[in-house]
Amino acid sequence: MTSTYKIQVFDDGNQEYEQISNIWHITDTVQRGGKLILRNVQDPSIVINTISAWKVLKITPPPPNSDYFFQQ
């Protein structure tokens, strides 16, 4: 299972993503892991091309068959 993450700090131009599902996958890292590229789990067409790693928190996996991923 792929780990999921949520954004804790929406700033530096990423405020537009506060209104969508805050569940993300890391697709790549840059600057030695200091920056991340994220893809939204609910809408994979939404990609954040750069966000500082410290602004993102790993989420404990939800129970099986949970609708957690689609709650905002």
N, C-alpha and C positions, 0 to 999 in steps of 0.2 A: 504494500500500500504506500502510495506517495504521501509524504508529509504535507500538512496544510499549515498555513500561516495567516495571521491577521495583522493589519497595519494598526499600529498604536498612535502614530503621529502623522497626521495629514497636513503637510505644509509644503513649501517649495514647489507649488504648482500642482500638487496632488490632491487638493481639496475637492476637485470635481468627482473623485471616487468615493467620497464619504457617503453618498446616497445610494450606492449599490451594495450588493452582498460583499461583506468583508472577509471572504475566504479565498486564499490565493495559493498557487503553487509557485515555487522558485523554478524558473526555467534556465537561469544562468547567473553567474557571478562575475563581477569585474572589479578592478582595483584591489586584487588579492582578497576578495570576499567582502570588501568594505561597502560595495554597492551591489544591489540585486536587481534582476529583471524578473517581474512577476506576471503571471497569467491568472485571470479571475476564473475560479472554479465554475461558477454558475454561467458565466458568459465568456467562453474562451477567446472571443474576438477582442476582449479588453485586455490590453497589455500595458504595464507600467515599465517603461524602458530604463528607468534608473530611480532607485530609492536607497537611502542609506540603510545598511543592515540593522543598525541599532533601533530603527523605527518599526521593525517587524518582529512579531512574537510567534513562536511555534505554538500550534494549538494541539492539545491532547485529542487524539482521535475520538469521535463520538461513538456511541453504541451502534452496533450493526442495525440496519434498516431505519436509521434515524433520519428525520427530515431536517436536521440541524443545518446542513449545507445551504438550504434554501430559505432560511430565516434571516432577516436583516437585523 
